[in-house]
Amino acid sequence: MKNKFVCGICLCLWIIQGAAQAQIRQYYHKDPQSLLEDQSTIILDHVYKTLDRYPPDTLYTNERKLALFSLDGIMHDTRMDTSMTLKNYFKYVLDRVIDSLQSNKTATGIRIFKVYNHGFIIQSESVTIAIDLVGSSRHWYIDDSQIQKLIDLSDVLFVTHRHGDHADAAVADMFAKQEKKVIVPTGLWEEKSSNYIHLRDSSATITKDIVLGNSKQLKIKVFPGHQDNVPNNIYAITTPENLTVMHTGDQANKNDRSWIRELRNEVETDVLLLHCWMPNLEEAINSINPRLIITGHENELQHSIDHREPYWLTFNKMKSITTPYVIMAWGEYYHYK
């Protein structure tokens, strides 16, 4: 309850500022950008009011779907790409995650936060794990003071591959400076300090135990995936509570399909964090056989609009999937028990 109350205050303050401007502006003739920004501010306010009323679940109301589809409209309008509306929106999204991590730590299961793009934070009773977290060096919308707060609340960072929407050297260094481990593919940031752990074998799965700064231990398996020819680690991370989350990174290489078909025999996956545009989607899901799917990578703003994967397209792709799945907006979380 506290989380929703505080986040509601943050959003209300943001909207009050927009509303004050709207009271002054009654007409937008010859000022289309201001119209678009004020319009988007009002839509975003209503989107998150709706999402809070219909929170993430494996059952979908039309109201929740329409709220997510409204985000598609804003994020696919390139005229908004340099707007303060989106910068304010990112502040609100990250504040939601920070506040919830601070105030409502789970005592059972894991909470999975969708931060941005395919970046997630996984919180169990004993550990908090960040995956593919990026900051202002990749997106001007993001405030690094908020990223610092997320790092303060996290125990470890995993990076799947070198592409800038997943790997941010500045964010990784912020983790390392706090003596927190950074798990990356071999070949990425090889010159970095001992806090970086490079894991990659092009022909075999790596199994390793990682002891964190809080003395808690993660069991991880690293599968040698690829995005085209770029090494892409698929991580299966098991928390001290014995719950396993797999993150696909940007897996996309047909030559890997043969061993992906065997993944269900390699690891028992509770939650699969799946990029929504993964090729051979249904085959991959059946091969991994997770108990739950959470999609990511919708509306990556560094992509051209044809590859800013919209929520409506994710829903369309998931129609044939029988495994329970959750589709979230940035700043939301799902509690897997």
N, C-alpha and C positions, 0 to 999 in steps of 0.2 A: 504494500500500500504506500509506504514512504517513497519508494522508487517512482511510482506513477505520479504521486503528488509533486515531488521535486521536479521531475521531468515536465509535468504540466506547467509548473511555474516558469521554467526556462522557456518553453514554447510560447506561453502567454506573453511573457515580456517581449519576446521577438515579434509576436503578432501585434501587440499593442503599438510598437513602434511603426509597424507597417500600417496599422489601422489609422494612426495619427496622420501618416502621410496621405492615406486614402481620403481622410476627411478634408484635407487641403485640396487634393486633386479630384476634381469632379469631371474633368475632361482631359483627354490624352491626344487630341488632334495634333498631328505632326510630331508626336513623341511616342512612337510605338514601343521603344525599348522599355520605357518606364511602365507602360501598360503591361507588357509581358512580365516584368519583374513583380509588380504589385499583384497581378493575377496569379503568378506562380506562388507567391507568399501565401495568399489566401487558400489556394488549393492544397499546399503542403500542410497548412494548419489543419484542414479538414481531413486530409489523408491520415495523419497520425492520431487524430481523435477517433477516426473509424478503426484504425489498426489497434488502438488500445482497447476499444470496445470489443473487437473481435481478434484476440491475440493469436499468435502462431499455433497451429493445430494441424493434425492430419486430415481434418474435415474442413471443407472450405465453404464459407458463406459467399453469396454473391456480393455482399457489401465489402468483404475483405478483398476479393478479386478486383472489384472496381477501384478500390483504393490503390492497389498495386499497379493496376493499368494506368491510373492517373499519374503515377510516378514515371511510367514509360513516356508519357506525352511530354513531360518537362525535360527528362534526361535525353530525349532524342531531338530536342530543339537546340541546334548549335548556337542560336542567338543568345542562349542562356549561359553558354560555356564560360564567359568571363564576368558573370554577374555577381553582385554582392548577395543576391538572394541565395545562390547556391553555397557561397561561403558561409552565410549565416546558418543555412541548413546543415552543413557539415558540423558546425559547432554544436548545434542542437543534437545531432546524431551521436557524436562522440561523448557529449555530456551525459546522454542517456546511459551509455555503456559504463562510463566512469562511475556514475552515481550508483548503478545497480551492483557493480563489482564491489564497491565500498560498503554498501549498506545491507545487502541481502545475500550473504554468502551461503551457498547450499550446504545442507548437512546430509543430503542423500542424492545419489546419482551425479549427473553433471549438467551444468548449464552451458549452452553453446551460443555465443554471441556472434552475430554477423556484423562485422565492423564496417568494411567497405570492400567492394569487389569480391575477391576470393580470400579476403583476410578474415580470420576468425579468432576468437579467444574462447578457450575451453576452461571452465572452472569446476573443479571438484572440491571436496571438503579439504583436501590436503595440498593441491597444486593448482596453479593457473598457467595455462599454456597458450602462447601466441603463435599464430601461423600466418606467414605472408603479410605481415603488418608493414604498411608504408606510411611515409610522412610527407612533409612539405617539399622535399627535394623532388618528389614525383608529382605532387598535386598542390597547387597554390591554395586550394580551398582548405587544406588541412593545417591546423595550428599545432606546431610542435610542442607547445606547452601541454596540450592535451595528450599528445603521443607520449610525452614524458610521464604523465600521470598513469597512462595505461602500462607503461614499462615498469613503473614503481609497483604496480599491482600484479605484475606477471613474474613468473619464475624462470622462463626459458622461451627462446624464439626458435622456431623452425622456418626455414626458407626452402621452397621446393625447387626453384630454378632461377636463372639469372635475369629473366626479363623484368623490366622496371616496374611493372604493375604487381610484382610479387617480391622483388628483392630491392631493398633500399639500404645502401651501405651506411647512411647516416643513422638510421634506426637501429641497425645491427650494432653499430659502434656504441650507441646509447645503452644497449643491453650489456655489451662487453665491459663498458666502463663501470657498471655496477657489479662486475664479477659474475654476471649471469651468462649461462652458456648459450651459444648460437650454433644451431645445427644446420649445416649447409652441404650442398653437393661438393664433392671433390672437384677442384678446378675453379671454384668461386672464392674470391678473397683469400687466396692461399697465403698471402703475406701477413695476415692478421694475427692477433695475439693468441695465446694458448686457450682463451675462452671460446675460441671457434673450434668446433669439431667437424671435420670434413669426412663425410660418409658417402661412399659410392663404389659399387663394383659393377662393371658393365655386363657381367655374365652370371652374377649370383645375388641372392638376397643376403643382406647383412642383418644380423641380429645382435643387438647391443643393449646393455643396461647403462643408463645415464643417471648419475647421482647429482642432484641439484643442490644449490646453495643452502636450501632449507633441510638438507639431508634426506629428502624424499627421493625415491627412485622411480624412473620411468623405464619400462621395457619397450623397445622400439624395433620395428622391422623396416628396412629400407629396400624398396623394390626399384629396379633400374629402368624407370620409364623414360620417355622422350616426348618433347613437343617438336615434331618434325625431327631435326637432328640435334636439337638442344637437350642435354641431359636434364631430366625432370624426375626428381625423387618422389616416389609415392611413399608416404609415411603411414605406418600403422603404429599408433601410440597407445600404450596401455598404462593407465593411471595406477597409483597405489591401491585404488579401490577396485581394480581389476575390470575396468571398463575400457574398451578399445575403440578409438576413433581413427578412421583412415581419411587422409586428405589426398586428393588426386593431383594437386597442382594443375598443370595444363596438359595432362596426358593426351597425346594425339599422334600416334605413330602405328600404322597398320602392322609393322613387323613385331610389335610387342603383343599382339593379340593372342598368340599361342600361349604365352606364360600367364597373361591376365586371366585366361580361362581357368587356370588352376589356383587362383588366389583364394577361393573359398576353402581349399585344402591347406593353405599356408597359415591362415589367420581367421579367427572368429571375430567378425566386425560388428560392433554394436551400432555405431553411427558412421555413415559414409558422407563426407563433405565433398560433393561432386560438382565439378564445373559444368554448368548447364549446357554448354555446347560440345560436350565430349562426343567424338565420333563413336558409332556403334554403341549407342547409349544403353539400349535394353540388354544387349549381350554382355556389356561390362557389368551392369548391375546384377544380372543373374550369375555372373562368374564370381563376383565378390560376395553376394548373398548377405547383405547387411540387414540388420533388424529395422533400421530407419535411415532415410536419406534426407539430407539437407542440402539444397542447391546453393551454388554461389556463382559469381562472375557476371551477374546481370548488371547491365548499365554501366560498364567500365567507361568512364568519361574520356580516357585517352584514346579510345578506339573511334574509328569513323562510325557513323550512325548505323551502317549495315552490319557492324560487329559489336554494337552496344546491345547485347542480347536482352530483349525485352521480357518482362514477366509473362506477358500473354503468350509468348513463344515457348517459354519454359513450361507453362501449364499445358500447352498443346503437345509438347514432346512427352510429357509425363502421363498422358492419358492412358497409354497402354501398360504402364508400370503397375504391378500389383503390390510391390513393397510399399509400406506406408512412407509418405514423404511430407516434408515441411518446406514451404517457400516463404522466406522472410525478407523484410525490408532492412536496410541498414539501421543499426541501433536497436534492433529487436533481439530477443533471445528465446530459446526453447529449452525447457527443463526436461531432460531425459532421465527417467528414474529406473 
